[in-house]
Amino acid sequence: MNDENLNIREDGRGPEDLRQVDFQRRFTRYAEGSVLVSFGHTRVLCNASVEDGVPPFLRGEGRGWVTAEYSMLPRATHTRSPREAARGKIGGRTHEIQRLIGRSMRAVIDLKSLGERTVLIDCDVLQADGGTRTAAITGAFVALADAVGGLLEKGLLAESPIRDSVAAVSAGILKGRPLLDLNYEEDFRAAVDMNYVITGDGRFVEIQGTAEEEPFTLQEMDALRDLALKGCRDLAHLQKICLER
């Protein structure tokens, strides 16, 4: 096998390639912002709803709130998982991811300019093939932008409170190679798995990383960071094209 073939992944991508990314805006009829985002075979429906008023801890402060909920449909994966509502409580992973989505959106919006209203973003995983949280964050921003656009069109906001875009991508090390945007099989076998949330101007909102086997080196961490910066630049470009249509 030559060196060129060594750089080709099982799905035909190179180490620095994203999966095919697609945004279908206005996917549902009633939500103020609605996007079906696809990262390869991973598909997440992101709906943004705007409500007047804010949570009790923000009342009277003259600023808004953005929050998120995340769930995975029972047959989003190879085998059926029970609905968390049927178990009577939200799992730790779900709680962590929905808090991450909310933090990521709040990092790029001026809550004071939003006024005393709340944007709730529901991210429902229809099909999972790795990277559900990163796809959810990337799609949630497009849904948020559409919801804010509706407020601007109605004259409820004088200017957009959105200061920058935000996207997320995974990166990991598999068989000694740094790879961008892992699918499920790659993620399952990866020695290192990291998730990055990065703004359009290249600032970091959050970095999550774990070594599954051997600890990773500073050089490996730098290589993954550089892959993630490239991936999020590409995602920010795709978000911009989508929102300009």
Phi, psi and chi 1 to 4 in degrees:
 res  aa     phi    psi   chi1   chi2   chi3   chi4
   1 MET       -  130.3 -176.3  178.0  -66.6      -
   2 ASN   -83.4  171.6   59.8   38.6      -      -
   3 ASP   -61.8  -33.3  -69.7  -18.1      -      -
   4 GLU   -63.6  -42.1 -176.8  177.6  -14.2      -
   5 ASN   -67.3  -29.2  -71.7  -25.5      -      -
   6 LEU   -65.0  -23.5  -73.0  172.5      -      -
   7 ASN   -91.4    4.7  -73.9  -36.4      -      -
   8 ILE  -102.5  127.3  -62.9  176.2      -      -
   9 ARG   -82.1  171.0  -64.0  150.6   78.5  171.5
  10 GLU   -61.5  -28.5  -69.2 -178.0    5.8      -
  11 ASP   -91.8    9.3   59.0    7.9      -      -
  12 GLY    91.6   -3.1      -      -      -      -
  13 ARG   -83.5  157.8  -69.0 -176.2  -70.6  151.4
  14 GLY   -84.4  170.4      -      -      -      -
  15 PRO   -58.5  -30.4  -21.7   31.9      -      -
  16 GLU   -98.9    9.9  -60.9 -176.4   -5.0      -
  17 ASP   -93.9  137.5  -67.2  -20.1      -      -
  18 LEU   -73.6  158.4  -66.2  167.7      -      -
  19 ARG   -68.1  170.3  -70.6  172.8  -75.2  179.7
  20 GLN   -64.6  126.2 -178.1  172.9  -22.1      -
  21 VAL  -111.1  133.4  177.9      -      -      -
  22 ASP  -141.3  140.7 -177.7   59.9      -      -
  23 PHE  -120.3  126.0  -58.7   98.2      -      -
  24 GLN  -111.4   99.8  -63.0 -178.4   53.5      -
  25 ARG   -75.6  159.8  -69.8  167.0   70.6 -162.0
  26 ARG    52.2   44.9  -57.3 -180.0  179.3   89.8
  27 PHE   -71.2  -36.5 -169.0   76.5      -      -
  28 THR  -110.0  164.5   64.0      -      -      -
  29 ARG   -84.1  -35.3 -179.2  173.2 -175.9  176.2
  30 TYR  -101.5  -27.0  -58.8  112.0      -      -
  31 ALA   -68.5  145.4      -      -      -      -
  32 GLU   -63.7  -30.3  -76.7   81.8   -3.7      -
  33 GLY  -138.1  129.4      -      -      -      -
  34 SER  -144.0  124.9  179.4      -      -      -
  35 VAL  -140.7  131.5  178.1      -      -      -
  36 LEU   -98.5  114.9  177.4   67.1      -      -
  37 VAL  -106.5  137.4   58.7      -      -      -
  38 SER  -122.5  127.4  -58.6      -      -      -
  39 PHE  -113.3   95.3  -84.1   37.5      -      -
  40 GLY    61.2 -124.9      -      -      -      -
  41 HIS   -87.9   -4.6  -65.7  -60.5      -      -
  42 THR   -80.7  128.2  -69.8      -      -      -
  43 ARG  -132.2  128.3  -67.1 -179.4  174.9   82.9
  44 VAL  -130.2  129.6 -175.6      -      -      -
  45 LEU   -92.8  121.7  174.8   59.2      -      -
  46 CYS  -114.8  115.6  -55.5      -      -      -
  47 ASN  -115.7  127.9  -75.8  -32.9      -      -
  48 ALA  -108.1  124.4      -      -      -      -
  49 SER  -115.3  137.9  -56.8      -      -      -
  50 VAL  -106.7  128.5  179.8      -      -      -
  51 GLU  -128.4  142.2  -64.2 -177.9   -3.7      -
  52 ASP   -71.0  143.4  -70.3  -29.9      -      -
  53 GLY    95.4  166.1      -      -      -      -
  54 VAL  -134.0  167.4  -68.7      -      -      -
  55 PRO   -59.6  157.5  -22.7   32.7      -      -
  56 PRO   -53.1  -35.2  -27.6   34.8      -      -
  57 PHE   -71.6   -8.9   67.7   90.5      -      -
  58 LEU  -111.7   -3.7  -76.3  174.7      -      -
  59 ARG   -62.2  135.0  -74.6  176.3 -169.7  160.3
  60 GLY    83.1    0.3      -      -      -      -
  61 GLU   -92.5   -8.0  -66.3 -167.9   10.1      -
  62 GLY    72.9   25.2      -      -      -      -
  63 ARG  -138.1  161.8   60.4 -166.6 -178.8  104.1
  64 GLY   -97.8 -168.0      -      -      -      -
  65 TRP  -148.5  145.0 -172.6 -116.8      -      -
  66 VAL  -128.1  127.6  179.8      -      -      -
  67 THR  -140.1  170.6 -171.3      -      -      -
  68 ALA  -144.0  153.0      -      -      -      -
  69 GLU  -126.3  147.4  -67.0 -173.8    9.9      -
  70 TYR  -133.5  139.0  168.2   96.0      -      -
  71 SER  -152.7  158.6   66.5      -      -      -
  72 MET  -117.9  126.3 -172.0  175.1  -66.7      -
  73 LEU   -62.6  150.9  -65.1 -171.7      -      -
  74 PRO   -53.5  -36.0  -29.7   36.9      -      -
  75 ARG  -112.0   35.4 -158.8   54.5 -153.7  -90.6
  76 ALA   -73.5  -18.0      -      -      -      -
  77 THR  -117.7 -174.6   56.9      -      -      -
  78 HIS   -62.6  -31.6  -64.2   87.1      -      -
  79 THR  -125.3  156.7   56.9      -      -      -
  80 ARG   -73.6  133.3 -174.0 -175.6 -174.1  -81.9
  81 SER  -109.4  138.0  -59.5      -      -      -
  82 PRO   -62.7  147.4  -17.8   29.9      -      -
  83 ARG   -62.9  140.0  -64.4 -179.3 -169.1  -87.5
  84 GLU   -64.8  -30.3  -70.0 -176.6  -41.2      -
  85 ALA   -61.7  -33.4      -      -      -      -
  86 ALA   -70.1  -26.8      -      -      -      -
  87 ARG   -84.0  -12.9  -64.3 -159.7  -64.8  -98.4
  88 GLY    87.9    2.8      -      -      -      -
  89 LYS  -158.9  156.0   66.1  176.4 -177.7  177.9
  90 ILE   -85.0  135.1  -64.5  174.7      -      -
  91 GLY   -72.7  161.9      -      -      -      -
  92 GLY   -61.7  -40.1      -      -      -      -
  93 ARG   -63.4  -45.6  177.4 -179.5  179.9  -86.4
  94 THR   -61.0  -45.5  -64.1      -      -      -
  95 HIS   -60.4  -43.6 -169.3   63.8      -      -
  96 GLU   -63.3  -43.9  176.6 -132.4  -27.1      -
  97 ILE   -68.6  -42.4  -68.4  174.1      -      -
  98 GLN   -69.0  -31.5   62.0 -171.0   29.0      -
  99 ARG   -67.1  -38.3  -70.1 -174.2   65.0 -172.0
 100 LEU   -62.5  -43.7  172.2   62.5      -      -
 101 ILE   -61.6  -46.0  -61.8  167.3      -      -
 102 GLY   -60.5  -45.5      -      -      -      -
 103 ARG   -60.3  -39.9  -75.1 -164.2  -56.5  -86.6
 104 SER   -64.5  -40.3  -58.7      -      -      -
 105 MET   -70.6  -40.5  -62.3  -54.6  106.9      -
 106 ARG   -67.6  -20.7  -67.5 -167.8  -63.3  -87.8
 107 ALA   -68.2  -19.1      -      -      -      -
 108 VAL  -121.7   14.6  -65.7      -      -      -
 109 ILE  -129.0  139.4 -167.9  165.3      -      -
 110 ASP   -84.0  102.2 -178.7   -6.9      -      -
 111 LEU   -65.1  -29.6  -64.4  174.7      -      -
 112 LYS   -64.4  -43.2 -169.4   84.0  172.4  175.9
 113 SER   -70.1  -23.8  -62.6      -      -      -
 114 LEU   -68.1  -24.8 -176.9   62.0      -      -
 115 GLY    78.2  179.7      -      -      -      -
 116 GLU   -81.2   72.4  -70.9 -156.2    1.8      -
 117 ARG  -142.6  159.6   53.6  177.2   60.7   89.2
 118 THR  -119.4  135.3  -60.7      -      -      -
 119 VAL  -107.5  118.7 -178.0      -      -      -
 120 LEU  -106.2  125.6  -58.3  101.9      -      -
 121 ILE  -112.8  118.9  -56.2  175.4      -      -
 122 ASP   -99.4  121.4  -67.2  -69.9      -      -
 123 CYS  -113.9  110.9  -62.9      -      -      -
 124 ASP  -115.0  120.6  -66.7  -68.2      -      -
 125 VAL   -80.3  115.3  179.0      -      -      -
 126 LEU   -86.2  -33.7  -52.0 -175.3      -      -
 127 GLN  -150.8  131.2 -174.7  167.8  -82.6      -
 128 ALA  -115.1  126.7      -      -      -      -
 129 ASP  -141.9   46.5 -175.1   34.9      -      -
 130 GLY    87.7  144.6      -      -      -      -
 131 GLY    72.5   33.2      -      -      -      -
 132 THR   -67.5  -37.4   60.6      -      -      -
 133 ARG   -70.2  -37.1   75.9 -175.5   65.6 -165.3
 134 THR   -71.3  -39.0   55.5      -      -      -
 135 ALA   -64.3  -40.4      -      -      -      -
 136 ALA   -61.9  -44.1      -      -      -      -
 137 ILE   -64.9  -44.6  -70.1  166.5      -      -
 138 THR   -64.4  -41.2  -54.6      -      -      -
 139 GLY   -73.8  -35.4      -      -      -      -
 140 ALA   -60.2  -35.9      -      -      -      -
 141 PHE   -64.8  -40.4  173.4   75.0      -      -
 142 VAL   -64.7  -41.6  177.1      -      -      -
 143 ALA   -63.3  -41.3      -      -      -      -
 144 LEU   -61.8  -44.6  173.4   64.2      -      -
 145 ALA   -61.7  -39.4      -      -      -      -
 146 ASP   -67.7  -39.3  -87.6  -17.4      -      -
 147 ALA   -64.3  -42.3      -      -      -      -
 148 VAL   -66.2  -38.2  167.0      -      -      -
 149 GLY   -59.0  -37.6      -      -      -      -
 150 GLY   -64.8  -38.5      -      -      -      -
 151 LEU   -64.8  -38.2  -66.0  172.4      -      -
 152 LEU   -66.0  -42.9  -70.8  165.3      -      -
 153 GLU   -63.0  -33.7  -72.0  176.4    7.4      -
 154 LYS   -83.4   -2.4  -65.9  174.7 -178.2  176.2
 155 GLY    76.9   14.8      -      -      -      -
 156 LEU   -82.8  -15.5  -62.9  173.3      -      -
 157 LEU  -129.2  139.4  -69.0  174.9      -      -
 158 ALA   -80.8  -31.2      -      -      -      -
 159 GLU  -149.1  160.4   59.9 -179.1    8.1      -
 160 SER   -71.9  132.0  176.1      -      -      -
 161 PRO   -81.1   -4.5   29.2  -33.2      -      -
 162 ILE   -78.6  121.3  -65.3  176.8      -      -
 163 ARG   -94.8  -24.6  -59.0  172.5  -64.2 -170.9
 164 ASP  -164.2  168.9 -160.2   -5.7      -      -
 165 SER   -88.9  167.6   63.0      -      -      -
 166 VAL  -146.7  141.5   65.0      -      -      -
 167 ALA  -144.1  169.4      -      -      -      -
 168 ALA  -143.2  149.9      -      -      -      -
 169 VAL  -152.9  155.5   73.7      -      -      -
 170 SER   -99.6  157.9   65.8      -      -      -
 171 ALA  -149.1  149.7      -      -      -      -
 172 GLY  -159.4  174.7      -      -      -      -
 173 ILE  -116.4  121.9  -63.9  174.7      -      -
 174 LEU  -128.7  122.2  178.0   61.5      -      -
 175 LYS    53.9   39.8  -63.8 -178.3  179.3  178.2
 176 GLY    81.2    0.2      -      -      -      -
 177 ARG  -108.7  129.2  -65.8 -172.6  -57.6  163.8
 178 PRO   -71.1  130.9  -15.8   30.5      -      -
 179 LEU  -130.4  147.2  -57.1  175.6      -      -
 180 LEU   -99.7  143.3 -179.3   67.5      -      -
 181 ASP    56.0   73.5 -170.2   20.2      -      -
 182 LEU   -73.3  134.8  -52.7 -179.3      -      -
 183 ASN   -84.1 -177.9   62.3   26.4      -      -
 184 TYR   -60.9  -46.9  173.4   77.7      -      -
 185 GLU   -62.8  -39.9  -71.4  -61.9  -31.6      -
 186 GLU   -67.7  -43.7  -67.6  171.7  -26.3      -
 187 ASP   -61.9  -40.0 -179.3   65.0      -      -
 188 PHE   -64.0  -35.3 -179.6   75.9      -      -
 189 ARG   -98.8   -4.4  -64.8 -177.4  -72.7  127.8
 190 ALA   -68.5  141.3      -      -      -      -
 191 ALA   -79.4  -28.0      -      -      -      -
 192 VAL  -134.8  135.3  177.6      -      -      -
 193 ASP  -132.4  124.9  176.5   27.4      -      -
 194 MET  -133.6  148.5  -59.7 -167.8   75.6      -
 195 ASN  -123.2  137.2  -64.4  -60.1      -      -
 196 TYR  -124.9  135.5  -64.1   81.1      -      -
 197 VAL  -115.2  119.7 -175.1      -      -      -
 198 ILE  -135.4  138.1  -56.0  174.9      -      -
 199 THR   -78.3  167.6   63.8      -      -      -
 200 GLY   -60.7  -29.0      -      -      -      -
 201 ASP   -93.6   14.9   63.7    1.2      -      -
 202 GLY    86.3   17.3      -      -      -      -
 203 ARG   -94.7  149.1  -67.8  176.5  -64.0  156.2
 204 PHE   -91.4  130.6  -65.5   90.2      -      -
 205 VAL   -92.8  -43.9  176.5      -      -      -
 206 GLU  -158.5  145.3 -171.2  146.8  -21.2      -
 207 ILE  -129.7  127.4  -58.7  170.6      -      -
 208 GLN  -121.5  129.4  -57.5  173.0  -24.9      -
 209 GLY  -148.2  142.6      -      -      -      -
 210 THR  -143.3  136.8  -55.9      -      -      -
 211 ALA   -94.9  120.7      -      -      -      -
 212 GLU   -83.5  -27.3  -60.6  -67.5  -13.7      -
 213 GLU  -123.1 -103.1  -61.4  174.4   -3.2      -
 214 GLU   -77.6  144.4  -68.9  -66.8  -38.3      -
 215 PRO   -58.1  150.0  -23.0   33.4      -      -
 216 PHE   -99.7  158.2   51.1   92.4      -      -
 217 THR   -91.1  168.1   66.7      -      -      -
 218 LEU   -61.5  -38.9  179.1   61.9      -      -
 219 GLN   -64.3  -40.5  -70.8   75.3   20.9      -
 220 GLU   -66.1  -40.3  -70.4  171.2  -35.4      -
 221 MET   -63.8  -39.9 -174.9  166.8   66.4      -
 222 ASP   -64.4  -39.7  -72.6  -14.1      -      -
 223 ALA   -64.2  -40.5      -      -      -      -
 224 LEU   -67.4  -40.9  -65.7  175.2      -      -
 225 ARG   -58.8  -44.4  176.4 -154.6   61.0 -156.0
 226 ASP   -65.6  -38.7  -68.9  -15.2      -      -
 227 LEU   -61.2  -44.2  -80.8  178.6      -      -
 228 ALA   -65.5  -39.4      -      -      -      -
 229 LEU   -61.6  -43.8  -76.7  165.7      -      -
 230 LYS   -63.1  -45.8  176.0 -165.9  177.4  -63.2
 231 GLY   -61.2  -42.6      -      -      -      -
 232 CYS   -72.7  -29.5  -76.9      -      -      -
 233 ARG   -62.4  -43.5  -79.0 -164.3  -56.9  -91.0
 234 ASP   -64.5  -40.9  -67.5  -17.7      -      -
 235 LEU   -66.5  -40.0  -70.6  168.9      -      -
 236 ALA   -61.8  -37.6      -      -      -      -
 237 HIS   -65.1  -42.2  179.1   65.3      -      -
 238 LEU   -67.0  -38.6  -67.6  171.4      -      -
 239 GLN   -61.1  -43.6  -73.1  171.3  -34.5      -
 240 LYS   -62.9  -45.4 -176.1  174.0 -176.2  -71.2
 241 ILE   -61.1  -43.6  -69.3  173.1      -      -
 242 CYS   -60.9  -44.4  169.0      -      -      -
 243 LEU   -75.4  -17.6  -71.0  166.5      -      -
 244 GLU   -88.1   -7.8  -72.4  176.3  -12.8      -
 245 ARG   -66.9      -  -71.1  175.0 -170.5  160.7
